[in-house]
Amino acid sequence: MSETVQVFPVTAWTVGPVPRLGFAVMKFNFITSPMQKIEESNEGPNYALTSAQMRELIEQMQIALDVLDDSGE
């Protein structure tokens, strides 16, 4: 049995610190269909991350990148 995973390819992102509030904001733009033009990307919500969350995200992204690099992708 095959498992289907719905994905939304990211077309752009924005990340910026908000020092007075003690977090950073991250937002992804994405497409929902292979037929959708990048210029018509959907804007995702603004996500607020603490410093600790950002460090953990960086670490997890590095692990995923290492796996992809090792697999020849």
Stockholm file with secondary structure:
# STOCKHOLM 1.0

chainA/1-73         MSETVQVFPVTAWTVGPVPRLGFAVMKFNFITSPMQKIEESNEGPNYALTSAQMRELIEQMQIALDVLDDSGE
#=GR chainA/1-73 SS CCCCCCCCCEEEEEEEEETTTTEEEEEEEECSSTTSCGGGCEECCCEEECHHHHHHHHHHHHHHHHHHHHTTC
#=GC SS_cons        CCCCCCCCCEEEEEEEEETTTTEEEEEEEECSSTTSCGGGCEECCCEEECHHHHHHHHHHHHHHHHHHHHTTC
//
